[in-house]
């Protein structure tokens, strides 16, 4: 779904960009795997759950990148599937659904983070400050996007 944000006016070019993005995502995942095996494995500094996060997170990113790469390569090689995917991605109803989903997820995340502050302040101040930073980044990003889109549109 996130890859549909890529410009689809020239669908073949968009697919080639997606393939490059998939390779970039694969590089990020492989970096995490390499960090796990060469920097973290056997280290007593990090607890077990952190080492598991490194391996699980980077493995998940690698798997997602490979799946995306396979799909994009398939679409580039099969004209009928490419035509069907292009029609589906350029459908106005589909675009509206994606837009509303992002909007709902953003609003829900913002309020869930704000509500979690009430618990985190009493439990762990470092975690509370992290959530405040995330809320601040969200608000500043929204403000910049709003100003940019007001001038662009």
N, C-alpha and C positions, 0 to 999 in steps of 0.2 A: 504494500500500500504506500509506503513512504517513497518508493522509487517512482511512483506515478507523478510526483511533484516535478520530475524532469520534464522539460519542454517536449511536447509531443507533436509540434507542428511538422517536423521532419522526423517521422517515426523511426526510420532506419538509423539516423544519426543519434536519436535518443537511445536506441538499443545499444549502439556502440558505446555511448557514454555510460550506460548502466553496466556494461561489461567491464569498463575501466573502474567504475566504482566498486564492482564486485571483487576485482583484483585488489583494490585498495583495502577493502574490508577483510579480505583473506590475509593480506599482509599484516593488518592489525591483530587478527586472531593468531597468526603464526608467531608474531612478536610476543604475545602473551604466553603461548606454549613454550617458546624458547626461554622466556624469563622464568617460567615455572621449572623447567628442567635444569637450567644452568645457574640461576640465581637463588631460587627458593627451595628447591628439593634438598632436603637434609639440613636446612637452616633451622636453628632453634629460636630465631628471633620472632618469626611469625607463628601464631597458633594454627592448629590443624584446620579450622574452618576457613582461615584466610588462604592457606595453601589450596584447599579445595575450591575456593572461589576463583583463584587464578586458573586452575586447570579446567574447572567447569565452565567458567565464563569464556575463556579463550577457545575452548573446544566448541562451545555453542556458536560463537562468532564464526569460527571456521566452517562449521556445518552449514550455517545460514548463508555464508558467502558462496560455498560450493553449490548449494541448491539454487541460489540466484544466478550463478554463472551457468549452470546447466540449463536453466529455463531461458535465459537470454540467448545462449548459443543455439538452443532449439528454435527459438523464434526467428533468429537471424537466418537459420538454414531452411525453414519451412515457410514458404510464402502464404499458404492458406492459414496456418496458425497465426502468422504475423498479422494478416488482415483481420482475423477474428479478434485478436487481442487489441489491435488498434481501435477497432469499432467500440469494443467494450470500454477501453480506457478513455475514449473521447466522448462517451455518453454523458450528457449533462446530468442525468439523474445520479449516475455513479459519482460524478464529481461533487454533487451536492451532499451525498451521503458521506463521502470522505471528509469534506469540509466540516459538516456538522459533527462527525465523530471526533475530529481533532479539537473542535471547539468544546465539546462536552468533556473530553478527557483532560483538557487544559484547565477548565473550570473546576472539575472534580479534584484534580491533583492539587490545585492551589488551595482549595478549602480543606482538603485532607491534611496537607502540610501545615496549614494554620492551626487546625484542630490538634494535630500531634504535638504542637509546641506546649500545650497545657500539660501533657504527660512528660515530655522530655525535659522541661525546666526542672521538674522535681526529681527526675531520674538521673540525667546526665547532661550537664551544661554544655559540654563540647558538642554533643549531638544536637542540642537545641540551637546552638550557634550555627551549625552546619545547615540545619533546616531554614534558619533565618536567611542565611546566605543564598540558599536555593530559591526561596521566595523572592528575595531581592533580585536575583538574576532573572527570574521569570518576569517580574514587574518591569525591570529595565528593558528586557528584550521586547516585551509587549509595547512599551512606550516608543522605542526606536522603530519597531515595525509599523506602529500606528502612524507615526510622523512620516516615515518613508512612503507608506501607501497613500496617505493624504496628499502628498505632493505628486506621486506618480499617477494616481487615478483621477 
